[in-house]
């Protein structure tokens, strides 16, 4: 049986008072590094990418479920790292199996951000914050070796919103 990549949902949460206002984006502190990341996590059996992204936003950042409107599935981007059982290590090879496939989901919060004071990963995360503007989002988020993946997805989201 061929190996299957891990499926990960990534939430891009936009908070904006109006379409013309500069958007703010929800970020959480990484558990592994001294950096900020977008809420993300594995897609569970029977769950859509949008459902997983919303769940992860609650678990990691305390975003009240149902407070954000799912706008769009932005894209799926494979990690350039191979699965440990991939027949090929070359991403351009047709037999290549990525370690992970990221599913980027775009959500909108209208008005004031709706974050809980207590949430599942509160004790595991140092901080959560809102950054203002697309440029700040690109500068603030750190995905290490996955930077290409994150930048591609946020630029696609920006194109859809602008």
C-alpha positions as CSV (number, residue, x, y, z in Angstrom):
1,X,0.0,0.0,0.0
2,X,1.3,3.4,-0.9
3,X,2.1,5.8,1.9
4,X,-0.3,8.7,2.6
5,X,0.7,12.2,3.6
6,X,-0.5,13.7,6.9
7,X,-3.3,16.1,6.2
8,X,-3.0,19.4,8.1
9,X,-5.6,22.2,8.2
10,X,-4.3,25.8,8.5
11,X,-6.6,28.7,9.6
12,X,-6.1,32.2,8.3
13,X,-8.4,34.2,10.5
14,X,-9.1,37.7,9.4
15,X,-10.7,40.3,11.6
16,X,-11.9,43.4,9.9
17,X,-14.5,46.0,10.6
18,X,-15.3,46.6,6.9
19,X,-14.1,45.4,3.6
20,X,-12.0,48.5,3.1
21,X,-10.4,48.4,6.6
22,X,-6.9,47.0,6.9
23,X,-7.4,43.4,8.2
24,X,-5.9,41.9,11.4
25,X,-4.8,38.3,11.6
26,X,-4.8,35.9,14.5
27,X,-1.5,34.3,15.4
28,X,-0.5,31.9,18.2
29,X,2.9,31.3,19.8
30,X,4.6,28.1,18.6
31,X,5.0,25.4,21.2
32,X,8.3,24.4,19.8
33,X,10.0,27.7,18.9
34,X,10.1,31.3,20.0
35,X,7.9,32.4,17.1
36,X,4.3,32.9,16.0
37,X,2.4,30.7,13.7
38,X,-1.1,30.4,12.1
39,X,-3.4,28.0,14.0
40,X,-3.0,24.5,12.4
41,X,-3.3,20.8,13.1
42,X,-4.2,17.4,11.8
43,X,-7.5,16.8,10.0
44,X,-9.3,14.0,11.9
45,X,-11.2,11.1,10.3
46,X,-14.6,12.3,9.1
47,X,-13.7,16.0,9.5
48,X,-13.4,18.6,6.7
49,X,-10.4,20.9,6.4
50,X,-12.6,23.8,7.3
51,X,-13.9,22.0,10.4
52,X,-10.4,21.1,11.5
53,X,-9.1,24.6,11.0
54,X,-12.0,26.0,13.1
55,X,-11.3,23.4,15.8
56,X,-7.6,24.1,15.8
57,X,-8.3,27.9,16.1
58,X,-10.4,27.1,19.3
59,X,-7.8,24.7,20.7
60,X,-4.7,26.8,20.0
61,X,-6.0,30.4,20.2
62,X,-9.4,30.3,22.0
63,X,-11.4,31.5,19.0
64,X,-15.0,31.0,20.0
65,X,-16.4,28.3,17.6
66,X,-19.0,29.7,15.3
67,X,-17.8,33.3,15.7
68,X,-16.0,33.3,12.4
69,X,-17.5,32.8,8.9
70,X,-15.7,30.3,6.7
71,X,-15.0,32.3,3.5
72,X,-13.0,29.9,1.3
73,X,-10.8,27.0,0.9
74,X,-7.7,28.7,-0.4
75,X,-5.5,25.9,-1.5
76,X,-3.8,22.6,-0.8
77,X,0.0,22.7,-0.8
78,X,2.2,19.7,-0.4
79,X,5.2,19.9,1.9
80,X,8.4,19.6,-0.2
81,X,9.7,17.1,2.4
82,X,9.2,13.5,1.4
83,X,7.1,11.0,3.4
84,X,9.6,8.5,5.1
85,X,8.2,5.8,2.8
86,X,8.0,7.8,-0.4
87,X,9.4,5.9,-3.3
88,X,11.2,9.1,-4.5
89,X,12.8,12.0,-2.5
90,X,12.4,14.3,-5.5
91,X,9.2,16.5,-5.4
92,X,9.2,16.7,-9.2
93,X,9.0,12.9,-9.6
94,X,5.5,11.5,-10.1
95,X,6.1,8.8,-7.4
96,X,7.0,11.4,-4.8
97,X,4.8,11.3,-1.7
98,X,4.9,14.4,0.5
99,X,5.3,14.2,4.3
100,X,2.3,16.6,4.8
101,X,-0.3,18.3,2.7
102,X,-1.5,21.6,4.1
103,X,-5.1,22.7,3.5
104,X,-5.4,26.5,3.9
105,X,-8.9,27.8,5.0
106,X,-9.9,31.5,5.2
107,X,-12.2,32.8,7.9
108,X,-13.7,36.2,8.6
109,X,-14.5,37.8,11.9
110,X,-16.6,40.9,11.6
111,X,-16.3,43.5,14.4
112,X,-14.4,42.8,17.6
113,X,-12.3,39.6,17.9
114,X,-14.1,36.9,19.9
115,X,-11.5,35.1,22.0
116,X,-12.1,33.1,25.1
117,X,-10.2,33.7,28.4
118,X,-9.8,30.0,28.8
119,X,-9.1,27.5,26.0
120,X,-7.7,24.0,25.6
121,X,-4.0,24.9,24.9
122,X,-3.9,28.0,27.1
123,X,-1.1,26.5,29.3
124,X,0.9,25.3,26.3
125,X,1.0,28.6,24.4
126,X,2.8,31.7,25.6
127,X,0.7,34.1,23.7
128,X,-1.8,34.8,21.0
129,X,-2.0,38.1,19.1
130,X,-3.5,40.0,16.2
131,X,-1.2,41.5,13.6
132,X,-2.4,44.3,11.4
133,X,-2.0,44.1,7.6
134,X,-0.9,41.5,5.0
135,X,2.7,42.7,5.1
136,X,2.9,42.3,8.9
137,X,1.4,38.8,8.6
138,X,4.1,37.7,6.2
139,X,6.8,39.2,8.5
140,X,5.4,37.9,11.8
141,X,4.7,34.2,10.9
142,X,7.6,31.9,11.1
143,X,7.3,28.4,9.6
144,X,11.0,27.7,9.4
145,X,11.6,25.3,6.5
146,X,7.9,25.6,5.5
147,X,8.2,29.3,4.8
148,X,7.6,28.8,1.0
149,X,4.3,26.9,1.7
150,X,3.0,29.6,4.1
151,X,4.0,32.5,1.9
152,X,2.4,31.0,-1.2
153,X,-0.9,30.4,0.7
154,X,-1.1,33.8,2.3
155,X,-0.4,35.5,-1.0
156,X,-3.2,33.5,-2.6
157,X,-5.5,34.5,0.3
158,X,-4.5,38.2,-0.2
159,X,-5.3,38.0,-3.9
160,X,-8.8,36.7,-3.1
161,X,-9.5,39.4,-0.5
162,X,-8.0,42.4,-2.3
